[in-house]
Every structure is written in structure tokens, then in C-alpha cells.
Amino acid sequence: MMKKMKIDFDNKQMDLLNKIGFPFSLSEDLSDDDILLIDEKVSEYFQLNGIDNDRVNDIGLVCESIIDCIS
């Protein structure tokens, strides 16, 4: 049986997640597949937008905080 989990993302995290876009509600219980998709898309977004001059920027910090929440 697949368990579902509710994650309370903060406003900065929700803004970034909504910007990335997901085919499910982030405020509902999330399945394992939902969490894997969040991890995949946020990691990709981090690689594209989260680093400036080899340093983690503000976007990167939010991405890291999201990944911490779902890990």
C-alpha cells in the first residue's frame, strides 16, 4: 500500500513550487510518486537556476529547503 504524506511547505517554497508547476495539489496528501516528481523537478530547477559563480543563490537555498522537507 502506498502511503500518502502531507508536507507543510512555507510561502517561499510554495511560490517556487508553483512557479515550477505540478499536475497535483501541493497542499494535499502527496504520494511517493508525487514526492519523486517534486524531487526530480526541484533538483533540475536548482541545477538551472540555483547557482551563481559556483555559489548557491537564494533560489538554490529554497530548492535545498524543499528537498530537505521531502527527504
C-alpha positions as a Python dict, from the first residue, in 0.01 Angstrom:
ca = {
    (1, 'M'): (0, 0, 0),
    (2, 'M'): (132, 340, -95),
    (3, 'K'): (139, 585, 190),
    (4, 'K'): (47, 948, 146),
    (5, 'M'): (211, 1235, 327),
    (6, 'K'): (114, 1596, 387),
    (7, 'I'): (406, 1838, 377),
    (8, 'D'): (369, 2191, 509),
    (9, 'F'): (574, 2399, 268),
    (10, 'D'): (638, 2761, 368),
    (11, 'N'): (543, 3057, 146),
    (12, 'K'): (882, 3082, -31),
    (13, 'Q'): (877, 2709, -101),
    (14, 'M'): (517, 2721, -229),
    (15, 'D'): (597, 3017, -456),
    (16, 'L'): (885, 2827, -613),
    (17, 'L'): (690, 2501, -641),
    (18, 'N'): (400, 2683, -808),
    (19, 'K'): (645, 2853, -1047),
    (20, 'I'): (787, 2512, -1144),
    (21, 'G'): (433, 2371, -1177),
    (22, 'F'): (298, 2029, -1082),
    (23, 'P'): (-4, 1825, -1203),
    (24, 'F'): (-134, 1777, -847),
    (25, 'S'): (-218, 1989, -544),
    (26, 'L'): (82, 2059, -322),
    (27, 'S'): (-144, 2131, -25),
    (28, 'E'): (-299, 1782, -27),
    (29, 'D'): (-151, 1448, 80),
    (30, 'L'): (135, 1358, -154),
    (31, 'S'): (204, 1007, -282),
    (32, 'D'): (552, 858, -318),
    (33, 'D'): (530, 928, -693),
    (34, 'D'): (437, 1293, -626),
    (35, 'I'): (736, 1330, -394),
    (36, 'L'): (969, 1172, -651),
    (37, 'L'): (843, 1417, -915),
    (38, 'I'): (895, 1712, -679),
    (39, 'D'): (1249, 1590, -606),
    (40, 'E'): (1325, 1548, -977),
    (41, 'K'): (1183, 1884, -1089),
    (42, 'V'): (1325, 2085, -797),
    (43, 'S'): (1669, 1927, -845),
    (44, 'E'): (1658, 2017, -1214),
    (45, 'Y'): (1544, 2373, -1134),
    (46, 'F'): (1827, 2400, -881),
    (47, 'Q'): (2083, 2299, -1145),
    (48, 'L'): (1950, 2557, -1392),
    (49, 'N'): (1875, 2849, -1157),
    (50, 'G'): (2018, 2784, -811),
    (51, 'I'): (2387, 2853, -858),
    (52, 'D'): (2573, 3174, -946),
    (53, 'N'): (2952, 3175, -980),
    (54, 'D'): (2979, 2833, -812),
    (55, 'R'): (2780, 2956, -510),
    (56, 'V'): (2428, 2862, -406),
    (57, 'N'): (2200, 3164, -453),
    (58, 'D'): (1863, 3245, -289),
    (59, 'I'): (1673, 3025, -535),
    (60, 'G'): (1915, 2743, -462),
    (61, 'L'): (1861, 2780, -88),
    (62, 'V'): (1484, 2748, -135),
    (63, 'C'): (1536, 2443, -359),
    (64, 'E'): (1758, 2285, -93),
    (65, 'S'): (1497, 2355, 177),
    (66, 'I'): (1227, 2186, -34),
    (67, 'I'): (1446, 1880, -89),
    (68, 'D'): (1516, 1868, 286),
    (69, 'C'): (1139, 1873, 355),
    (70, 'I'): (1068, 1578, 127),
    (71, 'S'): (1374, 1370, 215),
}
